[in-house]
Amino acid sequence: MSLSSARSVLAASADLHVTPLVIAENGQLLSASASHAALALPEGESSAALAAMAAPANGMGLEAIASGFDVVFPLLHGPFGEDGRVQGLLDVIGLPYVGSGVLGSAVGMDKLTMKAVFASHGLPQVPYEAVVRHEWRSDALAVTARVARLGFPLFVKPANLGSSIGISRVQHAADLGSALDLAFSHDRRVIVEAGAEGARELEVAVLGNDAPEASPVGEISHNNAFYDYQTKYSDGQAELHIPATIPPSVAAACRAMAVDAFRAVDARGLARVDFFYLPSDDTLLLNEINTMPGFTRHSMYPRLWGAAGVGFGDLVRRLVELALEDA
């Protein structure tokens, strides 16, 4: 996903001097030439090809990055890229970058901390419980009894992961154990959420720093049990409708809450904010914030701004400007 986003941004940045830098799975930072070669690989190319490019001779040191660039667009989705670690490194070497800083990135990535921050700001959410791996292993019956009080169906998620990886929809108590085991295989901390039955899934893109703006509201529709990894990234399994067919008052409330969520976690530059909408009583529930959303031409974030008249290339340039605003 990160490579796909990078390819799209690179193609849209013809009027900018862009040097791509790809980080291989072994942590090696590829040189500019090796990075160009990596981005030229077909979609879905094996990680072995990237590993071969990550030989020390093809690498680049931090000194060269610190002295050779004006701004970084860290198109890194998920742990080790979206969670504040790379952002902290860029702060240390003094390079401006697109997107949230260490605090906003870390809070946005950690679902339990994110929800605690949202709750402290009075933002409505589904009921949830936190479970730690040690607690589950030492007293599974107590954990099962506690989370079952949320009612079924439940959603079990690793606290720190993206793209719906490791998430399970649990319809019956008998299936809770396997769902928790799966989530704990990805993280030592897990969040269990009550299901929002009958809810529609809405998304808003936010752009800005201290004066953020919200895009039109979009709606995700699909026919699967929930918006899982396969549904997100398989052609034809999900559709985005812009604008969402919701009452104007609900759309206005959704856009305002998206900005509130953005400010609550101290996000910067960009974020996509996701909601559950219950049409029976026009209830909006904040689901989560994504501080470095997918950035291909087909991704939700640029499409939402496209519906507002902001083209992909203009969006990239605006994000670079925002990164330099406080430099």
C-alpha positions in Angstrom: 0.0 0.0 0.0 2.8 2.4 0.8 4.5 1.8 -2.5 1.2 2.3 -4.3 0.7 5.7 -2.6 4.3 6.7 -3.4 3.8 5.8 -7.1 0.7 8.0 -7.3 2.3 11.0 -5.5 5.4 10.7 -7.7 3.3 10.7 -10.9 1.4 13.8 -9.7 4.5 15.8 -8.7 5.9 16.8 -12.2 6.4 20.4 -11.1 8.3 19.4 -8.0 11.8 18.0 -7.7 11.1 14.7 -6.0 13.6 12.1 -4.9 12.0 8.8 -3.9 13.4 6.9 -0.9 12.1 3.4 -0.3 12.5 1.6 3.0 12.9 -2.2 2.5 11.4 -4.7 4.9 14.8 -5.2 6.5 14.9 -1.5 7.4 17.5 -0.6 4.8 16.9 2.8 3.2 17.4 2.5 -0.5 19.3 5.0 -2.6 17.4 7.2 -5.0 18.3 5.0 -8.0 17.3 1.8 -6.2 14.1 3.4 -5.0 13.2 4.4 -8.6 13.7 0.7 -9.5 11.6 -0.5 -6.6 8.7 1.9 -7.6 9.0 0.6 -11.1 8.2 -3.0 -10.0 4.8 -4.3 -10.9 2.1 -4.1 -8.2 2.3 -7.1 -5.9 6.0 -7.8 -6.7 7.5 -10.2 -4.1 9.4 -8.8 -1.2 12.4 -10.8 -2.3 13.0 -8.3 -5.1 13.0 -5.4 -2.7 15.3 -7.3 -0.4 17.8 -7.8 -3.2 17.8 -4.0 -3.8 18.4 -3.3 -0.2 22.1 -4.3 -0.3 24.3 -1.9 1.7 25.8 -0.5 -1.4 22.4 0.7 -2.5 21.7 2.4 0.9 21.6 6.0 1.9 22.6 7.4 5.3 20.7 9.8 7.5 23.4 12.5 6.9 22.6 12.6 3.2 18.9 12.9 3.9 19.3 15.7 6.4 21.4 17.7 4.1 19.8 16.9 0.7 16.1 17.5 1.1 13.7 20.4 1.9 10.6 18.4 3.0 9.7 14.7 3.4 6.3 13.1 2.4 6.4 10.0 4.6 4.0 7.7 2.7 4.3 4.9 5.3 1.1 3.3 6.4 0.8 1.4 9.7 3.4 0.6 12.4 6.9 2.0 12.1 5.8 4.7 9.7 2.5 6.1 10.7 2.8 5.8 14.5 5.3 8.6 15.2 8.6 6.7 15.0 9.7 8.0 11.6 8.2 11.4 12.5 10.4 11.5 15.6 13.5 10.7 13.6 12.7 13.5 11.1 12.3 15.9 14.0 15.7 14.9 15.4 17.5 15.5 12.1 15.5 18.7 11.5 13.5 17.9 8.4 10.0 19.2 7.9 7.5 16.5 6.8 3.9 16.1 5.6 1.4 15.0 8.2 1.1 14.8 11.9 3.9 15.0 14.4 5.0 12.4 17.0 2.0 13.0 19.3 -0.8 13.1 16.6 0.7 10.1 14.8 1.1 8.0 17.9 -2.4 8.7 19.3 -4.0 8.2 15.9 -2.3 4.8 15.5 -3.1 3.4 19.0 -6.8 2.7 19.0 -7.1 2.5 22.8 -5.3 5.8 23.4 -7.2 7.4 20.5 -10.5 6.4 22.0 -9.5 7.7 25.4 -8.6 11.0 23.9 -11.9 11.2 22.0 -13.8 10.3 25.1 -12.1 13.1 27.0 -13.3 15.6 24.4 -16.9 14.3 24.7 -16.9 12.8 21.2 -19.5 9.9 20.9 -18.2 6.4 20.2 -19.4 2.8 20.4 -18.8 1.2 23.9 -15.5 -0.7 24.1 -13.2 -2.7 26.4 -9.4 -2.9 26.5 -7.8 -6.4 27.0 -4.1 -7.1 27.6 -2.6 -10.4 26.4 -1.4 -11.3 30.0 -4.9 -10.8 31.3 -6.4 -13.0 28.6 -3.9 -15.8 29.3 -4.2 -15.7 33.0 -8.0 -15.5 33.3 -9.8 -16.0 30.0 -13.2 -16.6 31.8 -13.1 -13.2 33.5 -12.2 -11.5 30.2 -14.9 -13.3 28.3 -17.5 -12.3 30.9 -16.4 -8.7 30.9 -16.4 -8.1 27.1 -19.6 -10.2 26.6 -21.5 -7.5 28.5 -21.0 -5.3 25.4 -23.4 -7.6 23.6 -23.0 -9.4 20.3 -21.8 -8.9 17.6 -18.5 -7.7 18.8 -15.4 -6.5 16.9 -12.0 -7.6 18.1 -9.0 -5.5 16.9 -5.3 -5.2 17.6 -4.7 -1.8 19.3 -1.9 -0.9 16.9 -2.4 -2.0 13.4 -4.1 -0.7 10.2 -5.9 -1.9 7.1 -8.3 -4.0 9.1 -5.5 -6.6 9.7 -6.2 -9.0 12.6 -9.8 -7.8 13.0 -12.7 -10.3 13.6 -16.4 -9.9 13.8 -17.7 -12.1 16.6 -21.3 -13.1 16.5 -21.3 -15.7 19.3 -19.4 -16.0 22.6 -18.0 -19.4 21.5 -16.0 -17.5 18.8 -14.5 -14.9 21.0 -11.4 -16.9 22.0 -10.2 -17.4 18.5 -10.8 -13.8 17.6 -8.8 -12.6 20.6 -6.0 -15.1 19.9 -5.8 -13.7 16.3 -5.6 -10.1 17.5 -3.0 -11.0 20.2 -0.8 -12.5 17.5 -0.4 -8.9 16.2 -0.3 -6.9 19.4 -0.2 -7.4 23.2 -3.1 -4.9 23.6 -6.5 -5.5 22.0 -9.7 -3.4 21.8 -13.1 -5.1 21.8 -15.9 -2.9 20.4 -19.7 -3.2 20.5 -21.2 -3.6 17.0 -23.1 -0.7 15.6 -25.9 -2.8 14.0 -27.6 -1.1 11.0 -24.9 1.6 10.8 -23.8 3.1 7.6 -20.0 3.9 7.2 -19.1 7.5 6.5 -15.7 9.1 5.8 -14.5 12.7 5.9 -11.1 14.0 4.7 -9.5 16.8 6.7 -6.8 19.1 5.4 -4.9 21.8 7.2 -2.8 22.6 10.3 -4.3 25.0 12.9 -7.3 25.9 10.7 -8.3 22.5 9.3 -11.0 22.1 6.7 -13.3 19.1 6.1 -14.2 17.6 2.7 -17.7 16.5 1.7 -18.9 13.4 3.4 -18.5 10.1 1.6 -20.1 6.8 2.2 -18.6 3.3 1.9 -20.9 0.5 0.8 -20.1 -3.2 0.5 -21.9 -6.6 0.9 -19.4 -8.3 3.3 -19.8 -8.8 7.1 -17.6 -5.8 7.7 -15.1 -3.6 5.9 -12.1 -6.0 6.1 -8.7 -6.1 4.4 -10.0 -8.0 1.3 -13.0 -5.7 0.9 -10.8 -2.6 1.2 -8.2 -3.6 -1.4 -10.0 -5.9 -3.8 -11.5 -4.3 -6.9 -15.3 -4.1 -7.0 -15.9 -5.2 -3.4 -16.6 -1.7 -2.0 -17.9 1.5 -3.4 -17.4 5.1 -2.3 -20.4 7.4 -2.8 -19.7 11.2 -2.8 -21.6 13.0 -1.4 -23.2 10.6 1.0 -27.0 10.5 0.7 -27.7 11.8 4.3 -29.6 14.8 5.6 -27.7 18.1 5.3 -27.8 18.5 9.1 -26.1 15.1 9.6 -23.5 16.0 6.9 -22.7 19.3 8.7 -22.4 17.5 12.0 -20.1 14.8 10.5 -17.8 17.4 9.0 -17.7 19.4 12.3 -16.9 16.3 14.3 -14.2 15.3 11.9 -12.4 18.6 12.6 -13.0 18.1 16.3 -11.4 14.6 16.1 -8.5 16.1 14.1 -7.8 18.7 16.7 -8.3 16.3 19.7 -5.3 14.2 18.7 -3.3 17.2 17.5 -3.2 16.0 13.9 -1.5 18.1 11.2 -1.7 18.3 7.5 -4.1 15.5 6.6 -6.3 12.8 8.1 -9.3 10.7 7.2 -11.9 10.4 9.9 -14.4 7.5 9.8 -17.9 7.4 11.3 -20.8 5.1 12.0 -24.2 6.6 11.1 -27.4 5.2 12.5 -30.2 6.5 10.2 -33.0 5.4 12.6 -32.3 8.3 14.9 -29.6 10.2 13.0 -26.9 9.2 15.5 -23.3 9.7 14.5 -20.6 7.7 16.2 -16.9 8.5 15.7 -15.0 5.3 14.7 -11.4 6.3 14.2 -8.9 8.7 12.6 -6.2 7.7 10.1 -3.3 10.3 10.1 -1.7 8.9 6.9 -4.5 7.5 4.8 -4.0 5.7 1.5 -2.9 8.1 -1.1 -3.4 6.5 -4.5 -5.7 8.1 -7.1 -8.3 5.5 -6.1 -8.0 6.1 -2.3 -10.8 7.6 -0.3 -8.8 10.7 0.9 -7.9 12.2 -2.5 -11.3 11.2 -3.9 -13.1 13.1 -1.2 -11.1 16.2 -1.9 -11.5 15.6 -5.6 -15.2 15.9 -5.1 -14.6 19.3 -3.6 -12.7 20.4 -6.7 -9.1 19.8 -5.3 -7.2 17.8 -7.9 -4.7 15.2 -6.9 -1.6 17.3 -7.9 -3.0 20.4 -6.2 -3.6 18.3 -3.0 0.0 17.1 -3.0 1.3 20.6 -3.4 -1.0 21.9 -0.7 0.3 19.2 1.7 3.9 20.2 1.0 3.0 23.8 1.7 1.4 22.8 5.0 4.5 20.9 6.0 6.7 23.9 5.3 4.3 26.3 7.1 5.7 25.8 10.5 9.3 24.9 9.4 
